[in-house]
Amino acid sequence: MSKLSHVDESGRASMVDVSEKPPSERIAVAEAIIAISQETFDLVIAGEIKKGDVLATARIAGIMAAKKTSELSPLCHPVMLTHVGVEFTPLAERHAFRIVASAKTMGQTGVEMEAMTAAGVAALTVYDMVKAVDKSAVIETVRLLTKSGGKSGVYEAPPPS
């Protein structure tokens, strides 16, 4: 098993020193799935949630969250993001939304946490926007789908089981 990268020789939490790494293009894509009631799903699709446009608000929240990742996760490096995207796919048969967030940089450390934070906060924002009509909404998944760049190379998640 590999040594954990965020632990020093004494077993204490430590931010990884990336100063010797050459900058490279780094891209990560993550997803979140939020399942809601059929009634709530229909209201979101119709744009009839009283708080406003759920998906537009969640998109902005996800983008903002990616930019704040190092403030939320204490051992993450501040990253100069060159792009963040948040897209939604309605899953009508499940009355759910699949949220896919991507993050990109040209730097010395990856953007997996930024992509996952964007997807997770977008899902939390959907919950916040619909909770008045559906407190039973469930965020089912937040996971890394792909990453490229850097020393560890390319990663592709296996299909969900």
N, C-alpha and C positions, 0 to 999 in steps of 0.2 A: 504494500500500500504506500502511496506517495505521502510525503510529509505535508501537513497543512501549511499553506503559504502565508497565512496570517497569524502564525504563532512563532515566536522567537525561540532561541535555544533553551531558554528557561521555562518555556511553556506559557509565556504571557502573550496576550493579544498585541499585534504589531502591524503597522501599515507596511506593506511591501515596498522596498526601495526599487523604483523603476528607472532611476537616473541613468543607468548604463544601457537600457534598452533603446534600440533605434526606433524612431517613429515609423509607424506603418498604418495603412488604412485598416480600420477595424469596424466591422459591422455585426450587429446582433439583432435577432428577431425573436420576440417572445409573444406568448398568447395568454389570454385569460378568457374564461367562459363564465358568463353569469346567466343563470336560469331564473326566470320570473314566471308569474302566473300567466295563463293565456290572456286574461283580461288586461293585465298590465302590458304584456307584449303588444297587444292590439292598440292600446293607448299610445305606446311609444312610437309604433310604426305610423299611426295616424297623426302624430304630433299633438296629442291632446293631454299631455301631462301638464298640470297647472304650473309647475315650476319653470316650464319652458322646454326648449329643444334639448332633450336628454343626451343624444349622441353628440351634438355639437359641443355641449358643455363638457361632456366626458372626454372628448378629443382634446380640447384645450387643457383640461386638468391633467391628462396624461403627458402632454408635451411639457407643461410646467413642471410636473413631477420629475420627469427625466432630467431636467436642468437642475433639480434640487437633490438628486440622489446622494451626493456626498454629504449633504447636511442631515440626511435621514439614516444612512448606514455608516457608522463611525469609521470604518476602515477603508471605505471607498475613496479613491482619489478624485479631486475635482477634475472634470473632463471637459475640454472644449468641444462641444458637440457641433458637428457640421450639418446634421440633419436629424430630425425626429419625426416619425410618422405614426399616426394611430388610425387604424381602419376598423370598421365594424361590418360583420356579416350576420344578418339575421338567420337564425336556425329555427325556422317556423315549426318544424315537426317536434322540436323540443321546447318551444317558446323560450328561446335563449338567444344570447348574442355572443358571437366569437369576436374577441378583440385582438387584433394583431398590431403590435407596436414594434417599430424598428428604430434603431439608433445607429449613428455613424460618426466616426471621428478619424482624424489623422493624428495619432498620438502614440504614447508609450504604454498605454494600458487599455484593456478592453472595455466594451460598453454593454456587457451582458446585464449588469445590474441596472443600468439606465433603461434598457428595453423592458426588463421585467418590472421595474418600478412604474414605468409608463403604463404598461398593460394592467398592473394591479390597481393603480390609482384611478385609471379610467373605469375599471369595474366597480371600485368603491364609489365613484361618482355616479355611476348608473344607479347603484343601490340608494345613494343619498337622494337622488332625483325622484325615485319611485317609491321610497319607503312609506310615504303617506297613504299609498294605495296597496302596497305589497311589502310588508315587513318580512315575509318569508322568502324573499329573493335570496339565492345562494350563489356565492362565487365558488365555482367548482374547481377551477384550475388556474394556476399561474405557473407557467413553465417556459424555459428557454427552448426555442425551436431550432435556431441555427446561430452560429457565430463563425466569423472568419477573421484572419489576421493574427499577428503576434506569434510568439514562440510555440504555443500549444496548437496552432493550426486551425483546421476546420472541424466544427462539431455539427452534427445533425441529430436531432432527437429522434428516437424510435417512434413509430406511430402509437397513439394511445391504445391501451389494451381494452 
